[in-house]
Amino acid sequence: MFKLIGVIAGSILYGFWGALLGFFIGSFIDRVRAYGSGGMKPLQNALRQAVFLETVFISMGKLAKADGHVSQDEIDHVEQFMQKLGMTAEHRLRAIALFKQGADPAFDIAPTYARFMSVCGHTKNLKDVLLVYLIVMALADGHVHPAEEALLIDIAGRLGYGRDTFRQMMDMVLNQGHFAGGQVTTAAALDDAYRALGVSKESTDAEIKRAYRKLMSQYHPDKLMGQGLPEDMIAMATEQAKEIQVAYDMVRKSRGM
């Protein structure tokens, strides 16, 4: 009930972003009424969610245009992304407008990331998830163009990550994607599994367990929602966690852990 009230009131007062904020605030109030109080203040949570989504779609547009043209694969990826979020027709139009805004060669992403860092900068999980989503976006057409990689490095720097950390994250995402279809058992796949966890065959069992737990914590639904990840995006984070789980199971079985 409060979700609908929030959307209507927010739309009247502040337009699209008011409706979006109203939706998240109303959802929060509905959950509190149903399950009790707790968590962060609803307005703060809603603001983080709105800024997160704005940053995602602007960045996707910037990435898609980085190599000079927006491919059909990239368009399809964004369409699938919006479908998974279950966006309304109005919100889809706004998301597309943000994507086009980012795709404008003259658009400067610096203010976007300054705002993101001011609102979400101290929530490490949100920064991690944002960068992972953008890496996946860059891979939508099957490869990462040098211009896309340069932009991702720039974005990673704005989020507070060094080049080595970024490259490790990119390597993990590349290899986590190999396990989306389930368990695989070739020797090459085992090498990919180690890289998906950010470890190597020389790592100890304890180091591998720590890496696995850290990654699973990064995608834990309660933690992500508590930091402000929109509820509809939790399922997408869960998909990534499943790939990590498959990779870990393969490494664990190969080592008799």
Summary of the structure (lengths in Angstrom):
residues: 257
radius of gyration: 19.0
end to end distance: 49.4
largest distance: 60.5
contacts: 809
relative contact order: 0.10
helix: 78%
strand: 0%
